[in-house]
Amino acid sequence: MLDTDFYVFLLAMVISIVLLFIMVWHLIMVDELKNDYRNPLDFCQTMNRLVLPEYLLHLFVTLMMLICFYWITCLFNIPLLAYHVWRYMNRPTMSGPGLYDATMVMNRAQLSLYTKEGFIKIGFYVLSFLVYLFNMMVALVTALT
């Protein structure tokens, strides 16, 4: 019988894969916007739909680690979670949920920020995937011995 540790880290690993796909999609969309393959309105409509699912999935993983008493992995996730809260609280004034405003999205500085943010988040999610994979393997070996 496997421990709950295995299932917790398996779920966290699957969620981090989903978050990686969201961030890769984010970088593809930013690149298309930079190269004028996509107009700003389409970019904002598509990306604003992905903001809350990304933030809520990351919040879920962090809370799951907190509830299961994995303090180090919880502390590992808190800085990005704090950034997500700060970013959402300081978003442009809009009628719906999301971060991207079609009137400001074509600014060169904004595009550079979106690209840097995407690459940093991809690095974070890859690192978190590897941490969860390692912890899942440790839980599996511990349960089977």
Secondary structure, DSSP 4 states (H G I P E B T S, - for coil): ---HHHHHHHHHHHHHHHHHHHHHHHHHHHHHHHTTSS-HHHHHHHHHHHHHHHHHHHHHHHHHHHHTT-HHHHHHHHHHHHHHHHHHHTPPP-SSS-S--TTTTT-HHHHHHHHHHHHHHHHHHHHHHHHHHHHHHHHHHHHH-
